C-alpha cells in the first residue's frame, strides 16, 4: 500500500483501484500514473508531488499538462516543500494554497 492509498484509507476511502493503460475499472477512486490516463477525463483529479523539482524538465512539464487537463470539475495539486516554479509561471500566482497542517 503506497502513501496515497494509506491517506485514502485514513479518510474512509477504501475503493482505491490502481489503473494501468488499456484497462478498465469500476471504482470511484482511481490511482494512476499520468501517461496511463492520457485521453481520459475524470470529474475530479488530484495530482501529487508537484514540488519544486518536478517541472524543471520539459518532459515533466508535458506530464503536468496531461494531468491537469484530465479534470472536468475539480483539480487539486499537492506538493511537499516548495511548489514547482512552473505553477507560478502558468497561473501567475493564482494558485490557492491550503496548508492543512497549519490549521488547528
PDB file as gemmi writes it, atoms N, CA and C in Angstrom:
CRYST1    1.000    1.000    1.000  90.00  90.00  90.00 P 1                      
ATOM      1  N   UNK A   1       0.853  -1.173   0.000  1.00  0.00           N  
ATOM      2  CA  UNK A   1       0.000   0.000   0.000  1.00  0.00           C  
ATOM      3  C   UNK A   1       0.905   1.244   0.000  1.00  0.00           C  
ATOM      4  N   UNK A   2       0.677   2.160  -0.940  1.00  0.00           N  
ATOM      5  CA  UNK A   2       1.506   3.352  -1.005  1.00  0.00           C  
ATOM      6  C   UNK A   2       0.923   4.482  -0.150  1.00  0.00           C  
ATOM      7  N   UNK A   3       1.619   5.610  -0.131  1.00  0.00           N  
ATOM      8  CA  UNK A   3       1.231   6.742   0.718  1.00  0.00           C  
ATOM      9  C   UNK A   3      -0.181   7.239   0.388  1.00  0.00           C  
ATOM     10  N   UNK A   4      -0.502   7.359  -0.898  1.00  0.00           N  
ATOM     11  CA  UNK A   4      -1.832   7.835  -1.289  1.00  0.00           C  
ATOM     12  C   UNK A   4      -2.925   6.870  -0.840  1.00  0.00           C  
ATOM     13  N   UNK A   5      -2.699   5.591  -1.003  1.00  0.00           N  
ATOM     14  CA  UNK A   5      -3.687   4.607  -0.580  1.00  0.00           C  
ATOM     15  C   UNK A   5      -3.873   4.632   0.937  1.00  0.00           C  
ATOM     16  N   UNK A   6      -2.788   4.824   1.688  1.00  0.00           N  
ATOM     17  CA  UNK A   6      -2.907   4.945   3.153  1.00  0.00           C  
ATOM     18  C   UNK A   6      -3.689   6.195   3.527  1.00  0.00           C  
ATOM     19  N   UNK A   7      -3.414   7.306   2.829  1.00  0.00           N  
ATOM     20  CA  UNK A   7      -4.141   8.552   3.072  1.00  0.00           C  
ATOM     21  C   UNK A   7      -5.637   8.347   2.831  1.00  0.00           C  
ATOM     22  N   UNK A   8      -5.975   7.733   1.719  1.00  0.00           N  
ATOM     23  CA  UNK A   8      -7.386   7.483   1.397  1.00  0.00           C  
ATOM     24  C   UNK A   8      -8.041   6.587   2.443  1.00  0.00           C  
ATOM     25  N   UNK A   9      -7.356   5.516   2.825  1.00  0.00           N  
ATOM     26  CA  UNK A   9      -7.894   4.601   3.828  1.00  0.00           C  
ATOM     27  C   UNK A   9      -8.150   5.329   5.143  1.00  0.00           C  
ATOM     28  N   UNK A  10      -7.251   6.231   5.511  1.00  0.00           N  
ATOM     29  CA  UNK A  10      -7.413   7.011   6.737  1.00  0.00           C  
ATOM     30  C   UNK A  10      -8.587   7.961   6.685  1.00  0.00           C  
ATOM     31  N   UNK A  11      -9.077   8.267   5.480  1.00  0.00           N  
ATOM     32  CA  UNK A  11     -10.224   9.157   5.310  1.00  0.00           C  
ATOM     33  C   UNK A  11     -11.473   8.389   4.866  1.00  0.00           C  
ATOM     34  N   UNK A  12     -11.445   7.075   5.053  1.00  0.00           N  
ATOM     35  CA  UNK A  12     -12.626   6.261   4.778  1.00  0.00           C  
ATOM     36  C   UNK A  12     -12.846   5.925   3.311  1.00  0.00           C  
ATOM     37  N   UNK A  13     -11.867   6.191   2.457  1.00  0.00           N  
ATOM     38  CA  UNK A  13     -11.983   5.850   1.038  1.00  0.00           C  
ATOM     39  C   UNK A  13     -11.278   4.516   0.838  1.00  0.00           C  
ATOM     40  N   UNK A  14     -12.052   3.478   0.674  1.00  0.00           N  
ATOM     41  CA  UNK A  14     -11.471   2.134   0.651  1.00  0.00           C  
ATOM     42  C   UNK A  14     -11.478   1.498  -0.730  1.00  0.00           C  
ATOM     43  N   UNK A  15     -12.106   2.134  -1.710  1.00  0.00           N  
ATOM     44  CA  UNK A  15     -12.198   1.506  -3.031  1.00  0.00           C  
ATOM     45  C   UNK A  15     -11.185   2.081  -4.023  1.00  0.00           C  
ATOM     46  N   UNK A  16      -9.949   2.280  -3.570  1.00  0.00           N  
ATOM     47  CA  UNK A  16      -8.893   2.794  -4.440  1.00  0.00           C  
ATOM     48  C   UNK A  16      -8.404   1.662  -5.334  1.00  0.00           C  
ATOM     49  N   UNK A  17      -8.454   1.887  -6.632  1.00  0.00           N  
ATOM     50  CA  UNK A  17      -8.051   0.885  -7.604  1.00  0.00           C  
ATOM     51  C   UNK A  17      -6.886   1.438  -8.409  1.00  0.00           C  
ATOM     52  N   UNK A  18      -5.873   0.618  -8.623  1.00  0.00           N  
ATOM     53  CA  UNK A  18      -4.743   1.015  -9.456  1.00  0.00           C  
ATOM     54  C   UNK A  18      -5.112   0.779 -10.913  1.00  0.00           C  
ATOM     55  N   UNK A  19      -4.932   1.806 -11.717  1.00  0.00           N  
ATOM     56  CA  UNK A  19      -5.304   1.771 -13.129  1.00  0.00           C  
ATOM     57  C   UNK A  19      -4.054   1.698 -13.983  1.00  0.00           C  
ATOM     58  N   UNK A  20      -4.085   0.848 -14.983  1.00  0.00           N  
ATOM     59  CA  UNK A  20      -2.994   0.773 -15.944  1.00  0.00           C  
ATOM     60  C   UNK A  20      -3.567   0.986 -17.330  1.00  0.00           C  
ATOM     61  N   UNK A  21      -2.785   1.566 -18.200  1.00  0.00           N  
ATOM     62  CA  UNK A  21      -3.227   1.905 -19.546  1.00  0.00           C  
ATOM     63  C   UNK A  21      -3.889   0.707 -20.226  1.00  0.00           C  
ATOM     64  N   UNK A  22      -5.023   0.984 -20.848  1.00  0.00           N  
ATOM     65  CA  UNK A  22      -5.721  -0.071 -21.573  1.00  0.00           C  
ATOM     66  C   UNK A  22      -6.675  -0.862 -20.710  1.00  0.00           C  
ATOM     67  N   UNK A  23      -6.670  -0.648 -19.417  1.00  0.00           N  
ATOM     68  CA  UNK A  23      -7.555  -1.373 -18.519  1.00  0.00           C  
ATOM     69  C   UNK A  23      -8.851  -0.623 -18.295  1.00  0.00           C  
ATOM     70  N   UNK A  24      -9.746  -1.241 -17.577  1.00  0.00           N  
ATOM     71  CA  UNK A  24     -10.974  -0.569 -17.179  1.00  0.00           C  
ATOM     72  C   UNK A  24     -11.223  -0.903 -15.716  1.00  0.00           C  
ATOM     73  N   UNK A  25     -11.823   0.046 -15.013  1.00  0.00           N  
ATOM     74  CA  UNK A  25     -12.081  -0.153 -13.598  1.00  0.00           C  
ATOM     75  C   UNK A  25     -13.482   0.298 -13.260  1.00  0.00           C  
ATOM     76  N   UNK A  26     -14.014  -0.267 -12.200  1.00  0.00           N  
ATOM     77  CA  UNK A  26     -15.329   0.120 -11.702  1.00  0.00           C  
ATOM     78  C   UNK A  26     -15.139   0.572 -10.263  1.00  0.00           C  
ATOM     79  N   UNK A  27     -14.675   1.804 -10.111  1.00  0.00           N  
ATOM     80  CA  UNK A  27     -14.383   2.339  -8.789  1.00  0.00           C  
ATOM     81  C   UNK A  27     -14.560   3.845  -8.807  1.00  0.00           C  
ATOM     82  N   UNK A  28     -14.843   4.412  -7.646  1.00  0.00           N  
ATOM     83  CA  UNK A  28     -14.954   5.860  -7.517  1.00  0.00           C  
ATOM     84  C   UNK A  28     -13.588   6.530  -7.445  1.00  0.00           C  
ATOM     85  N   UNK A  29     -12.569   5.811  -6.993  1.00  0.00           N  
ATOM     86  CA  UNK A  29     -11.235   6.371  -6.793  1.00  0.00           C  
ATOM     87  C   UNK A  29     -10.213   5.540  -7.551  1.00  0.00           C  
ATOM     88  N   UNK A  30      -9.484   6.205  -8.447  1.00  0.00           N  
ATOM     89  CA  UNK A  30      -8.515   5.514  -9.285  1.00  0.00           C  
ATOM     90  C   UNK A  30      -7.143   6.119  -9.049  1.00  0.00           C  
ATOM     91  N   UNK A  31      -6.154   5.280  -8.837  1.00  0.00           N  
ATOM     92  CA  UNK A  31      -4.764   5.686  -8.688  1.00  0.00           C  
ATOM     93  C   UNK A  31      -4.051   5.305  -9.974  1.00  0.00           C  
ATOM     94  N   UNK A  32      -3.457   6.298 -10.656  1.00  0.00           N  
ATOM     95  CA  UNK A  32      -2.854   6.008 -11.955  1.00  0.00           C  
ATOM     96  C   UNK A  32      -1.611   6.848 -12.181  1.00  0.00           C  
ATOM     97  N   UNK A  33      -0.730   6.341 -13.009  1.00  0.00           N  
ATOM     98  CA  UNK A  33       0.399   7.125 -13.484  1.00  0.00           C  
ATOM     99  C   UNK A  33      -0.110   8.047 -14.589  1.00  0.00           C  
ATOM    100  N   UNK A  34       0.440   9.221 -14.687  1.00  0.00           N  
ATOM    101  CA  UNK A  34      -0.052  10.228 -15.630  1.00  0.00           C  
ATOM    102  C   UNK A  34      -0.110   9.716 -17.074  1.00  0.00           C  
ATOM    103  N   UNK A  35       0.921   9.077 -17.599  1.00  0.00           N  
ATOM    104  CA  UNK A  35       0.834   8.634 -19.003  1.00  0.00           C  
ATOM    105  C   UNK A  35      -0.323   7.663 -19.269  1.00  0.00           C  
ATOM    106  N   UNK A  36      -0.748   6.936 -18.253  1.00  0.00           N  
ATOM    107  CA  UNK A  36      -1.812   5.951 -18.430  1.00  0.00           C  
ATOM    108  C   UNK A  36      -3.195   6.575 -18.601  1.00  0.00           C  
ATOM    109  N   UNK A  37      -3.366   7.835 -18.217  1.00  0.00           N  
ATOM    110  CA  UNK A  37      -4.687   8.465 -18.299  1.00  0.00           C  
ATOM    111  C   UNK A  37      -4.794   9.472 -19.436  1.00  0.00           C  
ATOM    112  N   UNK A  38      -3.777   9.533 -20.270  1.00  0.00           N  
ATOM    113  CA  UNK A  38      -3.810  10.457 -21.409  1.00  0.00           C  
ATOM    114  C   UNK A  38      -5.028  10.136 -22.278  1.00  0.00           C  
ATOM    115  N   UNK A  39      -5.805  11.160 -22.573  1.00  0.00           N  
ATOM    116  CA  UNK A  39      -7.005  10.988 -23.388  1.00  0.00           C  
ATOM    117  C   UNK A  39      -8.259  10.677 -22.595  1.00  0.00           C  
ATOM    118  N   UNK A  40      -8.149  10.483 -21.296  1.00  0.00           N  
ATOM    119  CA  UNK A  40      -9.301  10.182 -20.455  1.00  0.00           C  
ATOM    120  C   UNK A  40      -9.691  11.431 -19.661  1.00  0.00           C  
ATOM    121  N   UNK A  41     -10.924  11.462 -19.142  1.00  0.00           N  
ATOM    122  CA  UNK A  41     -11.393  12.560 -18.303  1.00  0.00           C  
ATOM    123  C   UNK A  41     -12.009  12.008 -17.037  1.00  0.00           C  
ATOM    124  N   UNK A  42     -11.905  12.820 -15.972  1.00  0.00           N  
ATOM    125  CA  UNK A  42     -12.468  12.443 -14.676  1.00  0.00           C  
ATOM    126  C   UNK A  42     -13.141  13.657 -14.066  1.00  0.00           C  
ATOM    127  N   UNK A  43     -14.138  13.435 -13.233  1.00  0.00           N  
ATOM    128  CA  UNK A  43     -14.805  14.541 -12.551  1.00  0.00           C  
ATOM    129  C   UNK A  43     -13.829  15.314 -11.686  1.00  0.00           C  
ATOM    130  N   UNK A  44     -12.981  14.609 -10.962  1.00  0.00           N  
ATOM    131  CA  UNK A  44     -12.004  15.245 -10.075  1.00  0.00           C  
ATOM    132  C   UNK A  44     -10.642  14.579 -10.266  1.00  0.00           C  
ATOM    133  N   UNK A  45      -9.598  15.397 -10.208  1.00  0.00           N  
ATOM    134  CA  UNK A  45      -8.237  14.892 -10.355  1.00  0.00           C  
ATOM    135  C   UNK A  45      -7.377  15.500  -9.257  1.00  0.00           C  
ATOM    136  N   UNK A  46      -6.582  14.661  -8.621  1.00  0.00           N  
ATOM    137  CA  UNK A  46      -5.604  15.109  -7.633  1.00  0.00           C  
ATOM    138  C   UNK A  46      -4.237  14.722  -8.171  1.00  0.00           C  
ATOM    139  N   UNK A  47      -3.374  15.714  -8.355  1.00  0.00           N  
ATOM    140  CA  UNK A  47      -2.015  15.472  -8.838  1.00  0.00           C  
ATOM    141  C   UNK A  47      -1.088  15.661  -7.650  1.00  0.00           C  
ATOM    142  N   UNK A  48      -0.354  14.622  -7.323  1.00  0.00           N  
ATOM    143  CA  UNK A  48       0.523  14.675  -6.159  1.00  0.00           C  
ATOM    144  C   UNK A  48       1.983  14.794  -6.579  1.00  0.00           C  
ATOM    145  N   UNK A  49       2.770  15.458  -5.738  1.00  0.00           N  
ATOM    146  CA  UNK A  49       4.210  15.541  -5.948  1.00  0.00           C  
ATOM    147  C   UNK A  49       4.655  16.649  -6.871  1.00  0.00           C  
ATOM    148  N   UNK A  50       3.863  17.724  -6.991  1.00  0.00           N  
ATOM    149  CA  UNK A  50       4.230  18.833  -7.876  1.00  0.00           C  
ATOM    150  C   UNK A  50       5.120  19.799  -7.090  1.00  0.00           C  
ATOM    151  N   UNK A  51       6.279  19.297  -6.660  1.00  0.00           N  
ATOM    152  CA  UNK A  51       7.187  20.124  -5.858  1.00  0.00           C  
ATOM    153  C   UNK A  51       8.157  20.876  -6.765  1.00  0.00           C  
ATOM    154  N   UNK A  52       9.063  21.607  -6.168  1.00  0.00           N  
ATOM    155  CA  UNK A  52       9.935  22.500  -6.928  1.00  0.00           C  
ATOM    156  C   UNK A  52      10.810  21.800  -7.953  1.00  0.00           C  
ATOM    157  N   UNK A  53      11.108  20.539  -7.778  1.00  0.00           N  
ATOM    158  CA  UNK A  53      11.964  19.843  -8.752  1.00  0.00           C  
ATOM    159  C   UNK A  53      11.161  19.119  -9.829  1.00  0.00           C  
ATOM    160  N   UNK A  54       9.849  19.011  -9.661  1.00  0.00           N  
ATOM    161  CA  UNK A  54       9.047  18.208 -10.594  1.00  0.00           C  
ATOM    162  C   UNK A  54       9.073  18.749 -12.020  1.00  0.00           C  
ATOM    163  N   UNK A  55       8.759  20.005 -12.215  1.00  0.00           N  
ATOM    164  CA  UNK A  55       8.550  20.522 -13.568  1.00  0.00           C  
ATOM    165  C   UNK A  55       9.770  21.220 -14.159  1.00  0.00           C  
ATOM    166  N   UNK A  56      10.954  20.915 -13.660  1.00  0.00           N  
ATOM    167  CA  UNK A  56      12.159  21.522 -14.221  1.00  0.00           C  
ATOM    168  C   UNK A  56      12.488  20.967 -15.599  1.00  0.00           C  
ATOM    169  N   UNK A  57      12.096  19.764 -15.873  1.00  0.00           N  
ATOM    170  CA  UNK A  57      12.369  19.137 -17.168  1.00  0.00           C  
ATOM    171  C   UNK A  57      11.163  19.295 -18.093  1.00  0.00           C  
ATOM    172  N   UNK A  58      11.421  19.437 -19.379  1.00  0.00           N  
ATOM    173  CA  UNK A  58      10.342  19.595 -20.364  1.00  0.00           C  
ATOM    174  C   UNK A  58       9.390  18.411 -20.328  1.00  0.00           C  
ATOM    175  N   UNK A  59       9.926  17.198 -20.168  1.00  0.00           N  
ATOM    176  CA  UNK A  59       9.073  16.012 -20.112  1.00  0.00           C  
ATOM    177  C   UNK A  59       8.081  16.104 -18.955  1.00  0.00           C  
ATOM    178  N   UNK A  60       8.556  16.523 -17.786  1.00  0.00           N  
ATOM    179  CA  UNK A  60       7.671  16.652 -16.626  1.00  0.00           C  
ATOM    180  C   UNK A  60       6.639  17.754 -16.833  1.00  0.00           C  
ATOM    181  N   UNK A  61       6.998  18.812 -17.557  1.00  0.00           N  
ATOM    182  CA  UNK A  61       6.025  19.864 -17.859  1.00  0.00           C  
ATOM    183  C   UNK A  61       4.907  19.307 -18.733  1.00  0.00           C  
ATOM    184  N   UNK A  62       5.261  18.445 -19.661  1.00  0.00           N  
ATOM    185  CA  UNK A  62       4.249  17.810 -20.509  1.00  0.00           C  
ATOM    186  C   UNK A  62       3.363  16.879 -19.690  1.00  0.00           C  
ATOM    187  N   UNK A  63       3.968  16.139 -18.764  1.00  0.00           N  
ATOM    188  CA  UNK A  63       3.172  15.277 -17.880  1.00  0.00           C  
ATOM    189  C   UNK A  63       2.204  16.098 -17.045  1.00  0.00           C  
ATOM    190  N   UNK A  64       2.679  17.220 -16.526  1.00  0.00           N  
ATOM    191  CA  UNK A  64       1.816  18.089 -15.717  1.00  0.00           C  
ATOM    192  C   UNK A  64       0.652  18.613 -16.546  1.00  0.00           C  
ATOM    193  N   UNK A  65       0.909  18.962 -17.792  1.00  0.00           N  
ATOM    194  CA  UNK A  65      -0.166  19.410 -18.676  1.00  0.00           C  
ATOM    195  C   UNK A  65      -1.208  18.310 -18.859  1.00  0.00           C  
ATOM    196  N   UNK A  66      -0.739  17.105 -19.144  1.00  0.00           N  
ATOM    197  CA  UNK A  66      -1.665  15.981 -19.322  1.00  0.00           C  
ATOM    198  C   UNK A  66      -2.485  15.767 -18.046  1.00  0.00           C  
ATOM    199  N   UNK A  67      -1.820  15.775 -16.903  1.00  0.00           N  
ATOM    200  CA  UNK A  67      -2.510  15.512 -15.633  1.00  0.00           C  
ATOM    201  C   UNK A  67      -3.570  16.570 -15.332  1.00  0.00           C  
ATOM    202  N   UNK A  68      -3.219  17.839 -15.539  1.00  0.00           N  
ATOM    203  CA  UNK A  68      -4.154  18.906 -15.162  1.00  0.00           C  
ATOM    204  C   UNK A  68      -5.313  19.051 -16.134  1.00  0.00           C  
ATOM    205  N   UNK A  69      -5.166  18.534 -17.332  1.00  0.00           N  
ATOM    206  CA  UNK A  69      -6.263  18.636 -18.295  1.00  0.00           C  
ATOM    207  C   UNK A  69      -7.187  17.423 -18.278  1.00  0.00           C  
ATOM    208  N   UNK A  70      -7.009  16.531 -17.322  1.00  0.00           N  
ATOM    209  CA  UNK A  70      -7.907  15.369 -17.186  1.00  0.00           C  
ATOM    210  C   UNK A  70      -9.148  15.728 -16.358  1.00  0.00           C  
ATOM    211  N   UNK A  71      -9.105  16.798 -15.588  1.00  0.00           N  
ATOM    212  CA  UNK A  71     -10.187  17.144 -14.659  1.00  0.00           C  
ATOM    213  C   UNK A  71     -11.318  17.881 -15.364  1.00  0.00           C  
ATOM    214  N   UNK A  72     -12.552  17.417 -15.151  1.00  0.00           N  
ATOM    215  CA  UNK A  72     -13.721  18.119 -15.686  1.00  0.00           C  
ATOM    216  C   UNK A  72     -14.215  19.198 -14.725  1.00  0.00           C  
ATOM    217  N   UNK A  73     -14.227  18.905 -13.409  1.00  0.00           N  
ATOM    218  CA  UNK A  73     -14.840  19.823 -12.450  1.00  0.00           C  
ATOM    219  C   UNK A  73     -13.927  20.266 -11.313  1.00  0.00           C  
ATOM    220  N   UNK A  74     -12.994  19.442 -10.914  1.00  0.00           N  
ATOM    221  CA  UNK A  74     -12.167  19.752  -9.743  1.00  0.00           C  
ATOM    222  C   UNK A  74     -10.742  19.305  -9.982  1.00  0.00           C  
ATOM    223  N   UNK A  75      -9.803  20.186  -9.679  1.00  0.00           N  
ATOM    224  CA  UNK A  75      -8.391  19.867  -9.816  1.00  0.00           C  
ATOM    225  C   UNK A  75      -7.670  20.312  -8.553  1.00  0.00           C  
ATOM    226  N   UNK A  76      -6.893  19.413  -7.973  1.00  0.00           N  
ATOM    227  CA  UNK A  76      -6.062  19.749  -6.817  1.00  0.00           C  
ATOM    228  C   UNK A  76      -4.625  19.338  -7.128  1.00  0.00           C  
ATOM    229  N   UNK A  77      -3.703  20.224  -6.816  1.00  0.00           N  
ATOM    230  CA  UNK A  77      -2.276  19.949  -6.985  1.00  0.00           C  
ATOM    231  C   UNK A  77      -1.646  19.947  -5.608  1.00  0.00           C  
ATOM    232  N   UNK A  78      -0.900  18.908  -5.298  1.00  0.00           N  
ATOM    233  CA  UNK A  78      -0.286  18.781  -3.980  1.00  0.00           C  
ATOM    234  C   UNK A  78       1.227  18.689  -4.114  1.00  0.00           C  
ATOM    235  N   UNK A  79       1.908  19.321  -3.174  1.00  0.00           N  
ATOM    236  CA  UNK A  79       3.360  19.260  -3.137  1.00  0.00           C  
ATOM    237  C   UNK A  79       3.821  19.338  -1.697  1.00  0.00           C  
ATOM    238  N   UNK A  80       5.022  18.868  -1.460  1.00  0.00           N  
ATOM    239  CA  UNK A  80       5.652  18.990  -0.149  1.00  0.00           C  
ATOM    240  C   UNK A  80       6.832  19.926  -0.312  1.00  0.00           C  
ATOM    241  N   UNK A  81       7.016  20.825   0.621  1.00  0.00           N  
ATOM    242  CA  UNK A  81       8.082  21.816   0.496  1.00  0.00           C  
ATOM    243  C   UNK A  81       7.625  22.957  -0.387  1.00  0.00           C  
ATOM    244  N   UNK A  82       8.454  23.306  -1.354  1.00  0.00           N  
ATOM    245  CA  UNK A  82       8.136  24.412  -2.256  1.00  0.00           C  
ATOM    246  C   UNK A  82       7.422  23.901  -3.498  1.00  0.00           C  
ATOM    247  N   UNK A  83       6.404  24.655  -3.925  1.00  0.00           N  
ATOM    248  CA  UNK A  83       5.696  24.269  -5.148  1.00  0.00           C  
ATOM    249  C   UNK A  83       6.584  24.468  -6.360  1.00  0.00           C  
ATOM    250  N   UNK A  84       6.277  23.761  -7.417  1.00  0.00           N  
ATOM    251  CA  UNK A  84       7.032  23.865  -8.652  1.00  0.00           C  
ATOM    252  C   UNK A  84       6.927  25.281  -9.205  1.00  0.00           C  
ATOM    253  N   UNK A  85       8.036  25.800  -9.699  1.00  0.00           N  
ATOM    254  CA  UNK A  85       8.033  27.146 -10.267  1.00  0.00           C  
ATOM    255  C   UNK A  85       7.144  27.237 -11.497  1.00  0.00           C  
ATOM    256  N   UNK A  86       6.902  26.123 -12.161  1.00  0.00           N  
ATOM    257  CA  UNK A  86       6.041  26.137 -13.337  1.00  0.00           C  
ATOM    258  C   UNK A  86       4.617  26.546 -12.965  1.00  0.00           C  
ATOM    259  N   UNK A  87       4.174  26.243 -11.754  1.00  0.00           N  
ATOM    260  CA  UNK A  87       2.835  26.643 -11.333  1.00  0.00           C  
ATOM    261  C   UNK A  87       2.710  28.159 -11.269  1.00  0.00           C  
ATOM    262  N   UNK A  88       3.740  28.817 -10.780  1.00  0.00           N  
ATOM    263  CA  UNK A  88       3.716  30.278 -10.723  1.00  0.00           C  
ATOM    264  C   UNK A  88       3.744  30.870 -12.125  1.00  0.00           C  
ATOM    265  N   UNK A  89       4.471  30.245 -13.038  1.00  0.00           N  
ATOM    266  CA  UNK A  89       4.525  30.733 -14.413  1.00  0.00           C  
ATOM    267  C   UNK A  89       3.190  30.557 -15.119  1.00  0.00           C  
ATOM    268  N   UNK A  90       2.554  29.424 -14.905  1.00  0.00           N  
ATOM    269  CA  UNK A  90       1.294  29.119 -15.585  1.00  0.00           C  
ATOM    270  C   UNK A  90       0.147  29.940 -15.006  1.00  0.00           C  
ATOM    271  N   UNK A  91       0.038  29.961 -13.692  1.00  0.00           N  
ATOM    272  CA  UNK A  91      -1.106  30.571 -13.042  1.00  0.00           C  
ATOM    273  C   UNK A  91      -0.826  31.970 -12.518  1.00  0.00           C  
ATOM    274  N   UNK A  92       0.368  32.478 -12.699  1.00  0.00           N  
ATOM    275  CA  UNK A  92       0.691  33.831 -12.288  1.00  0.00           C  
ATOM    276  C   UNK A  92       0.404  34.115 -10.824  1.00  0.00           C  
ATOM    277  N   UNK A  93       0.628  33.127  -9.972  1.00  0.00           N  
ATOM    278  CA  UNK A  93       0.383  33.322  -8.546  1.00  0.00           C  
ATOM    279  C   UNK A  93      -1.065  33.110  -8.157  1.00  0.00           C  
ATOM    280  N   UNK A  94      -1.890  32.652  -9.103  1.00  0.00           N  
ATOM    281  CA  UNK A  94      -3.305  32.457  -8.819  1.00  0.00           C  
ATOM    282  C   UNK A  94      -3.640  31.111  -8.210  1.00  0.00           C  
ATOM    283  N   UNK A  95      -2.639  30.383  -7.793  1.00  0.00           N  
ATOM    284  CA  UNK A  95      -2.878  29.087  -7.167  1.00  0.00           C  
ATOM    285  C   UNK A  95      -3.305  29.312  -5.727  1.00  0.00           C  
ATOM    286  N   UNK A  96      -4.455  28.797  -5.368  1.00  0.00           N  
ATOM    287  CA  UNK A  96      -4.931  28.912  -3.989  1.00  0.00           C  
ATOM    288  C   UNK A  96      -4.226  27.859  -3.162  1.00  0.00           C  
ATOM    289  N   UNK A  97      -3.517  28.298  -2.152  1.00  0.00           N  
ATOM    290  CA  UNK A  97      -2.748  27.391  -1.308  1.00  0.00           C  
ATOM    291  C   UNK A  97      -3.512  27.139  -0.016  1.00  0.00           C  
ATOM    292  N   UNK A  98      -3.713  25.881   0.285  1.00  0.00           N  
ATOM    293  CA  UNK A  98      -4.347  25.494   1.537  1.00  0.00           C  
ATOM    294  C   UNK A  98      -3.355  24.635   2.294  1.00  0.00           C  
ATOM    295  N   UNK A  99      -2.940  25.104   3.444  1.00  0.00           N  
ATOM    296  CA  UNK A  99      -1.985  24.373   4.258  1.00  0.00           C  
ATOM    297  C   UNK A  99      -2.758  23.699   5.390  1.00  0.00           C  
ATOM    298  N   UNK A 100      -3.033  22.406   5.210  1.00  0.00           N  
ATOM    299  CA  UNK A 100      -3.844  21.682   6.189  1.00  0.00           C  
ATOM    300  C   UNK A 100      -3.120  21.497   7.522  1.00  0.00           C  
ATOM    301  N   UNK A 101      -1.813  21.510   7.510  1.00  0.00           N  
ATOM    302  CA  UNK A 101      -1.057  21.274   8.740  1.00  0.00           C  
ATOM    303  C   UNK A 101      -1.055  22.481   9.653  1.00  0.00           C  
ATOM    304  N   UNK A 102      -1.286  23.678   9.122  1.00  0.00           N  
ATOM    305  CA  UNK A 102      -1.236  24.862   9.977  1.00  0.00           C  
ATOM    306  C   UNK A 102      -2.576  25.151  10.637  1.00  0.00           C  
ATOM    307  N   UNK A 103      -3.586  24.395  10.290  1.00  0.00           N  
ATOM    308  CA  UNK A 103      -4.910  24.589  10.890  1.00  0.00           C  
ATOM    309  C   UNK A 103      -5.018  23.858  12.206  1.00  0.00           C  
ATOM    310  N   UNK A 104      -5.763  24.398  13.121  1.00  0.00           N  
ATOM    311  CA  UNK A 104      -5.955  23.745  14.423  1.00  0.00           C  
ATOM    312  C   UNK A 104      -7.081  22.763  14.375  1.00  0.00           C  
TER     313      UNK A 104                                                      
END                                                                             
